[in-house]
């Protein structure tokens, strides 16, 4: 039985298919809990606009790209070395306006997904090492490409919003022009009637 058949006619499912469906739902819920830290806190209830979401995704992917790029010269880096590289690598305005929690969250994400690992746990200057998966992501420029795509999506979103606003203005102007045209026709008709009466 397919998922469509199961959703349309659940009464036709046998016990084995229902058990497999329940197991699948449980697995998806468990995966959701594991992936939850990676989705930027975006939920339907978060109250964030599309532009805010797109911008935060761009900032995070750009930052993660810069953090990974810091490991080009050495496979083990201290926090202050990463910080210095990221400051020089990213746009200063982007860096200064970024909450410090975003920076820590990006480092934590890179560790969580297995691209970096903590080698020295120090409250003030921990050390990190890049993993094989991290080197692969660095070689393939995965996060750089994601950042570029995120920036493109952000700019596209902004242009779409501006286009929509211009379209709304054009519709309003067209309605006003229609009212003016109808009024002109009415005035012309009255002018002709008055001319014929005289």
C-alpha positions as CSV (number, residue, x, y, z in Angstrom):
1,X,0.0,0.0,0.0
2,X,1.4,3.4,-0.9
3,X,1.3,6.5,1.4
4,X,-1.4,8.0,-0.8
5,X,-3.6,4.9,-0.5
6,X,-3.0,4.8,3.2
7,X,-4.0,8.5,3.6
8,X,-7.1,8.1,1.4
9,X,-8.2,4.7,2.8
10,X,-6.6,4.1,6.2
11,X,-9.2,1.4,6.9
12,X,-7.7,-0.8,4.2
13,X,-4.3,-0.9,5.9
14,X,-3.2,-4.1,7.5
15,X,-1.5,-4.2,10.9
16,X,2.0,-4.5,9.5
17,X,1.6,-1.4,7.3
18,X,0.2,0.6,10.2
19,X,3.1,-0.4,12.4
20,X,5.6,0.6,9.7
21,X,3.8,3.9,9.4
22,X,3.9,4.5,13.1
23,X,7.7,3.6,13.1
24,X,8.2,6.1,10.2
25,X,6.5,8.9,12.1
26,X,8.5,8.2,15.2
27,X,11.7,8.2,13.2
28,X,10.8,11.5,11.5
29,X,10.1,13.0,15.0
30,X,13.5,11.8,16.3
31,X,15.2,13.2,13.2
32,X,13.4,16.5,13.7
33,X,14.8,16.7,17.2
34,X,18.3,16.1,15.9
35,X,18.0,18.7,13.1
36,X,16.2,21.3,15.2
37,X,19.4,23.2,16.1
38,X,20.2,23.6,12.4
39,X,17.0,25.4,11.3
40,X,17.8,28.9,12.6
41,X,14.9,28.9,15.0
42,X,12.5,29.4,12.2
43,X,8.9,28.2,12.9
44,X,5.5,29.4,11.8
45,X,5.1,31.0,15.3
46,X,8.6,32.7,15.3
47,X,7.1,35.9,13.9
48,X,10.1,36.5,11.6
49,X,9.6,37.9,8.1
50,X,10.8,36.2,5.0
51,X,13.5,38.8,4.6
52,X,14.7,38.4,8.2
53,X,14.9,34.6,7.7
54,X,16.8,35.0,4.4
55,X,19.2,37.5,5.9
56,X,19.9,35.4,9.0
57,X,20.6,32.3,6.8
58,X,23.0,34.4,4.7
59,X,24.8,35.7,7.8
60,X,25.1,32.2,9.3
61,X,26.3,30.5,6.1
62,X,28.8,33.3,5.4
63,X,30.1,33.0,8.9
64,X,30.4,29.3,8.7
65,X,32.2,29.6,5.4
66,X,34.7,32.1,7.0
67,X,35.3,29.8,10.0
68,X,36.1,26.9,7.7
69,X,38.3,29.1,5.5
70,X,40.4,29.9,8.6
71,X,41.6,26.3,8.6
72,X,43.3,26.7,5.2
73,X,46.6,27.5,6.8
74,X,46.5,25.1,9.7
75,X,44.3,22.1,10.6
76,X,44.2,23.2,14.3
77,X,43.2,26.7,15.2
78,X,42.7,28.6,18.5
79,X,39.5,30.6,19.0
80,X,41.3,33.9,18.8
81,X,43.0,32.8,15.5
82,X,39.6,31.9,14.0
83,X,38.2,35.2,15.3
84,X,41.0,37.2,13.7
85,X,40.6,35.4,10.3
86,X,36.8,35.8,10.3
87,X,37.1,39.5,11.2
88,X,39.4,40.0,8.2
89,X,37.5,37.7,5.9
90,X,33.9,39.0,6.3
91,X,32.3,42.4,5.7
92,X,33.1,44.6,8.8
93,X,29.5,45.9,8.9
94,X,28.2,42.3,8.9
95,X,30.6,41.3,11.6
96,X,30.0,44.2,14.0
97,X,26.2,44.0,13.7
98,X,26.1,40.3,14.3
99,X,25.0,39.1,17.8
100,X,27.8,37.2,19.6
101,X,25.4,34.3,20.0
102,X,25.2,33.9,16.3
103,X,29.0,33.5,16.1
104,X,29.0,30.8,18.9
105,X,26.0,29.1,17.4
106,X,27.8,28.8,14.0
107,X,30.9,27.3,15.7
108,X,28.6,24.9,17.6
109,X,26.8,23.9,14.4
110,X,30.1,23.1,12.6
111,X,31.0,20.9,15.5
112,X,27.6,19.4,15.7
113,X,27.6,18.3,12.1
114,X,31.1,16.9,12.3
115,X,33.1,19.5,10.3
116,X,35.0,20.7,13.3
117,X,35.9,19.2,16.6
118,X,37.0,20.7,19.9
119,X,40.6,19.8,20.8
120,X,41.2,21.9,23.8
121,X,38.4,22.9,26.1
122,X,39.3,26.3,27.5
123,X,36.8,28.9,28.6
124,X,38.7,31.8,27.1
125,X,40.6,30.4,24.1
126,X,39.5,26.8,23.1
127,X,41.1,25.1,20.1
128,X,39.4,23.4,17.2
129,X,40.5,21.0,14.6
130,X,39.0,20.5,11.1
131,X,37.8,16.9,10.4
132,X,37.9,15.0,7.1
133,X,34.3,16.0,6.4
134,X,35.3,19.6,7.1
135,X,38.2,19.4,4.7
136,X,35.9,18.0,2.1
137,X,33.4,20.8,2.6
138,X,36.2,23.3,2.4
139,X,37.6,21.8,-0.8
140,X,34.1,21.8,-2.4
141,X,33.4,25.3,-1.1
142,X,30.1,24.0,0.2
143,X,29.4,26.8,2.7
144,X,30.8,29.5,0.3
145,X,28.3,28.3,-2.3
146,X,25.5,28.2,0.3
147,X,26.4,31.8,1.3
148,X,26.3,33.0,-2.3
149,X,23.0,31.2,-2.9
150,X,21.6,32.7,0.3
151,X,22.7,36.2,-0.7
152,X,21.2,35.7,-4.1
153,X,17.9,34.5,-2.6
154,X,17.9,37.5,-0.2
155,X,18.4,40.0,-3.0
156,X,15.7,38.2,-5.1
157,X,13.3,38.3,-2.2
158,X,13.9,42.0,-1.8
159,X,13.5,42.6,-5.5
160,X,10.3,40.6,-5.5
161,X,8.9,42.6,-2.6
162,X,9.7,45.8,-4.4
163,X,8.2,44.6,-7.7
164,X,5.0,43.6,-5.8
165,X,4.8,47.0,-4.2
166,X,5.3,48.7,-7.6
167,X,2.6,46.5,-9.1
168,X,0.2,47.5,-6.4
169,X,1.0,51.2,-7.1
170,X,0.5,50.6,-10.8
171,X,-2.9,49.0,-10.2
172,X,-4.0,52.0,-8.0
173,X,-2.8,54.4,-10.7
174,X,-4.7,52.5,-13.4
175,X,-7.9,52.6,-11.3
176,X,-7.5,56.4,-10.9
177,X,-6.9,56.8,-14.6
178,X,-10.0,54.8,-15.3
179,X,-12.0,57.1,-13.0
180,X,-10.5,60.1,-14.8
181,X,-11.3,58.6,-18.2
182,X,-14.9,57.8,-17.2
183,X,-15.3,61.3,-15.8
184,X,-14.0,62.8,-19.1
185,X,-16.5,60.8,-21.1
186,X,-19.3,61.9,-18.9
187,X,-18.2,65.6,-19.2
188,X,-17.9,65.2,-23.0
189,X,-21.4,63.7,-23.2
190,X,-22.9,66.6,-21.1
191,X,-21.0,69.1,-23.3
192,X,-22.5,67.5,-26.4
193,X,-26.0,67.5,-24.9
194,X,-25.7,71.1,-23.8
195,X,-24.5,72.1,-27.2
196,X,-27.4,70.4,-28.9
197,X,-29.9,72.0,-26.5
198,X,-28.6,75.5,-27.4
